[in-house]
Amino acid sequence: MSRFSRSTVLSLVLGLGFSLGMLVGCEQSAPKAKATIQPPAAPESRKADPEGLAELSAADRALAEKQAVCPVTGEPLGSMGTPIKLTVAGQTVFICCAGCEEELRKEPEKYLAKLAK
């Protein structure tokens, strides 16, 4: 005869299965190593999207191509869709997206100086 009853064996198997499941679950939820943050690629390595600039008038497109990058982010104009044309301190400026407007208007000298270089 068997030393263990059927219910005892079943309890042991279920307990073992549960324990293994917990171990595997614990391994999966263990804290992962922090990802290293890589700095964004240099603006010259990114490409402007001709489709983003295509929405501009010919005159505005020429100005945006001459300016080339957003003074706030350094992103190529057109890389985030159609650039936004603003007049700041009497100067026409293009920014890559609406999110840059507040920053540009808050510190216009800082960002206009970037365009002068």
Secondary structure, DSSP 8 states (H G I E B T S, - for coil): --SS-HHHHHHHHHHHHHHHHHHHHHHHHS------------GGGS---HHHHHTS-HHHHHHHHHH-B-TTT--BTTTTSS-EEEEETTEEEEESSGGGHHHHHHSHHHHHHHHH-
